[in-house]
Amino acid sequence: MDVILIRYNNHCNKLRFESDRESQEEPDLKPLMSRLFKFTLATTIAVTGVVVSNSLKPVKAEAAGVIAKVNYVPGYGIAVWNNINGGHTTGQYLPHGSRWVVVKTSYDKQGRLWYDLGHNHWVLASYTVSDSTPVSQSASANTSVKASAQAIINFALKQQGKPYVYGAAGPSAFDCSGLTSYVYKQVTGRYIGRTTYNQLNAGTRVSVSQLQPGDLVFWGNYHVGIYIGNGQYIHSPQPGQSVTVANISSYYYPSYGVRVL
């Protein structure tokens, strides 16, 4: 077994992880944790930024000395991806506040910086801070907004599997704008409009790189979904399909977002 990543956390065994999705179950970190050497940080131990193999021979990392601390939302985690361009999530999530040794860095086709934590386990650098930067202050400052965004995401995820029907706005079927209108109304009590044209003006327009969970995400003025974080969105795609979660990709890249909250 190759082990190429060092993680340190004094209470790892007692941590419970939750994704930014609705599930309250503890994600299966065994595949990733099997590749980690966990250790307790002592005052006499310095982080060297080396990677350790099962032969215990140190291998220099490209990003030696870089320690990334997850800065997301307390109680939640960020997704691990197997590829920075058109990849998929591994099903593993790294908890807010945890620290990880970065093996190497790379930019995707959209110009976003990613960190490889070993064996092609990638996380977006934008969801981390350097180890010397305090975590939580910025996350707790907008607790109410983030709680509302999470409630929107959780409710939207409950609609998965319901069929696309043109002109439908719930509760048993949706078109794209019908889904977003229904979710926002049910969760926040706010009516954001029935069509994509209405919803374009439901809040503040933001670039795709500035998307936050809970934002509306648009493709021109003809399709809309809800951004759920980690490069994913939920939408009602087209006739013959059902409400589902999809990855933002260069093949079908959004035009912009609208921040309603």
C-alpha positions in Angstrom: 0.0 0.0 0.0 1.4 3.4 -1.0 0.9 6.1 1.6 1.7 9.5 0.2 -0.1 11.9 2.5 0.3 13.2 6.1 -2.6 14.5 8.0 -2.5 15.8 11.5 -5.5 16.2 13.8 -5.6 15.6 17.5 -9.2 14.3 17.5 -9.5 12.5 14.3 -11.2 9.4 15.7 -14.0 11.4 17.1 -14.7 13.7 14.2 -18.0 13.3 12.4 -18.1 14.4 8.8 -21.0 15.8 6.9 -21.1 16.8 3.2 -22.6 20.0 1.9 -25.5 17.7 0.9 -28.4 16.8 3.0 -27.1 13.4 4.2 -26.4 13.2 7.9 -24.6 9.9 7.5 -20.8 9.7 8.1 -19.1 9.6 4.6 -16.8 6.7 4.0 -13.3 8.0 4.4 -11.7 4.6 4.6 -10.3 4.6 1.0 -8.6 7.9 1.6 -7.7 7.3 5.3 -6.0 4.1 4.3 -3.5 6.1 2.5 -2.8 8.5 5.4 -0.4 8.4 8.3 -2.2 10.2 11.1 0.0 11.7 13.9 -0.4 14.0 16.9 1.5 17.2 16.5 4.0 17.7 19.4 5.8 20.9 20.1 9.1 19.4 19.0 7.8 18.1 15.7 8.0 20.3 12.6 6.0 19.8 9.4 8.6 19.1 6.7 6.4 18.8 3.7 7.7 15.4 2.7 5.6 12.5 1.5 6.0 9.1 3.2 5.8 5.8 1.4 5.2 2.4 2.9 8.9 1.8 2.8 9.3 4.9 5.0 11.6 6.5 2.6 10.9 10.2 2.3 10.0 11.6 -1.1 10.2 15.3 -1.7 6.8 16.8 -2.6 6.5 19.4 -5.3 4.8 21.8 -2.9 6.9 20.9 0.1 6.1 22.8 3.2 2.6 23.8 2.1 -0.1 23.0 4.6 -3.7 23.6 3.5 -6.4 24.2 6.2 -10.0 23.6 5.0 -12.0 26.8 5.4 -15.6 26.0 4.5 -18.5 25.8 7.0 -18.2 24.4 10.5 -19.7 20.9 10.6 -19.4 20.4 6.9 -16.6 19.4 4.5 -15.3 19.9 1.0 -15.4 17.2 -1.7 -12.4 15.3 -2.9 -12.1 15.0 -6.7 -10.2 12.4 -8.8 -9.4 14.9 -11.6 -9.4 18.7 -11.9 -10.8 18.7 -15.5 -14.1 16.8 -15.9 -13.4 14.5 -13.0 -15.8 13.1 -10.4 -16.0 13.3 -6.6 -14.6 10.3 -4.8 -17.3 10.4 -2.1 -14.9 11.6 0.5 -15.1 14.9 2.3 -12.5 16.8 4.3 -13.9 18.5 7.4 -13.8 22.2 8.0 -10.7 23.2 10.0 -8.7 20.0 9.1 -5.1 20.4 7.9 -3.5 18.6 4.9 -0.1 18.4 3.4 -0.2 19.5 -0.3 1.8 17.2 -2.6 1.5 19.4 -5.7 -0.6 22.2 -7.3 -2.2 22.6 -10.7 -4.6 24.9 -12.5 -7.7 23.6 -14.4 -9.0 24.8 -17.7 -11.0 27.5 -16.0 -7.8 28.9 -14.3 -8.8 27.7 -10.8 -6.0 26.5 -8.5 -6.2 22.9 -7.1 -4.2 21.0 -4.5 -3.3 17.4 -4.9 -3.2 15.6 -1.5 -1.8 12.5 -3.0 -2.8 9.7 -5.5 -4.9 12.3 -7.5 -7.0 13.3 -4.5 -7.7 16.9 -5.5 -9.4 19.8 -3.6 -10.1 23.3 -4.8 -7.6 25.7 -3.2 -10.3 28.4 -2.9 -11.9 26.3 -0.1 -8.7 26.3 2.0 -6.4 28.8 3.7 -2.7 28.6 4.7 -2.2 26.9 8.0 -1.2 30.2 9.6 -4.6 31.9 8.8 -7.3 31.7 11.4 -10.3 29.7 10.4 -14.0 30.2 11.3 -14.3 34.0 11.8 -15.3 34.5 8.2 -17.5 31.4 8.2 -19.4 32.4 11.3 -20.0 36.0 10.2 -22.6 34.9 7.7 -24.1 32.0 9.6 -27.7 32.9 8.9 -27.1 33.3 5.1 -25.2 30.0 4.9 -27.9 28.3 7.0 -30.5 29.5 4.5 -28.4 28.4 1.6 -28.0 24.9 3.1 -31.7 24.6 3.7 -32.3 25.5 0.1 -29.8 22.9 -1.0 -31.2 20.2 1.3 -34.8 20.8 0.0 -33.7 20.9 -3.6 -31.9 17.6 -3.2 -35.2 16.0 -1.9 -36.6 16.7 -5.4 -34.2 14.4 -7.1 -35.8 11.9 -9.4 -38.9 13.9 -10.1 -39.5 14.2 -13.9 -39.0 17.2 -16.1 -42.3 18.5 -17.5 -42.4 21.7 -19.4 -44.4 24.4 -17.6 -44.4 22.4 -14.3 -43.5 24.1 -11.0 -43.9 21.2 -8.5 -44.5 19.5 -6.3 -44.4 16.3 -8.4 -42.7 17.6 -11.6 -40.7 20.6 -12.7 -39.1 22.4 -15.6 -35.8 24.2 -14.8 -37.2 27.5 -13.6 -40.2 25.7 -12.0 -37.7 23.8 -9.7 -35.8 26.9 -8.6 -39.0 28.9 -8.1 -40.6 26.2 -6.0 -37.5 25.5 -3.9 -37.0 29.2 -3.0 -40.6 29.8 -2.3 -41.0 26.7 0.0 -37.8 27.4 1.9 -37.5 31.1 2.2 -41.1 32.2 1.4 -39.7 34.5 -1.3 -41.1 34.4 -4.8 -38.2 34.8 -7.3 -40.3 34.6 -10.4 -41.6 31.7 -12.5 -39.4 31.9 -15.6 -35.6 32.3 -16.2 -36.3 35.8 -17.5 -37.8 36.7 -14.1 -35.2 35.0 -12.1 -32.3 36.8 -13.9 -33.4 39.9 -11.8 -34.0 38.1 -8.5 -30.7 39.1 -7.0 -27.2 40.3 -7.7 -25.4 38.9 -10.7 -22.1 37.2 -10.0 -19.5 35.5 -12.1 -19.2 31.7 -12.2 -15.9 31.9 -10.2 -17.8 33.8 -7.4 -20.6 31.3 -7.1 -21.6 30.3 -3.6 -23.9 27.5 -2.4 -27.5 28.5 -2.8 -26.9 30.9 -5.8 -28.9 30.5 -9.0 -26.7 29.5 -11.9 -27.7 30.3 -15.5 -26.9 29.2 -19.0 -27.8 32.3 -21.0 -31.5 33.1 -20.3 -32.8 29.6 -21.2 -31.7 27.4 -18.3 -31.2 27.7 -14.6 -30.2 25.5 -11.6 -29.1 25.9 -8.0 -25.4 25.9 -7.2 -24.7 23.5 -4.3 -21.0 23.9 -3.9 -17.8 22.1 -4.9 -18.4 22.6 -8.6 -21.9 21.0 -8.6 -25.4 22.2 -9.2 -28.9 20.7 -9.1 -31.4 21.2 -12.0 -34.3 19.8 -13.9 -32.5 19.2 -17.3 -34.9 18.5 -20.1 -37.8 16.2 -21.3 -37.1 12.6 -20.6 -34.9 13.4 -17.7 -35.4 14.0 -14.0 -34.1 16.4 -11.3 -30.5 15.6 -10.8 -27.1 16.8 -9.6 -24.5 17.6 -12.2 -20.9 18.8 -12.4 -20.0 22.2 -13.9 -17.9 21.3 -17.0 -16.2 23.2 -19.7 -18.5 21.4 -22.2 -21.6 22.9 -20.6 -20.2 25.9 -18.8 -22.6 28.4 -17.1 -22.8 32.0 -18.1 -23.2 33.6 -14.7 -24.9 33.3 -11.3 -27.4 35.3 -9.4 -27.1 35.7 -5.6 -30.6 35.8 -4.1 -29.8 35.5 -0.4 
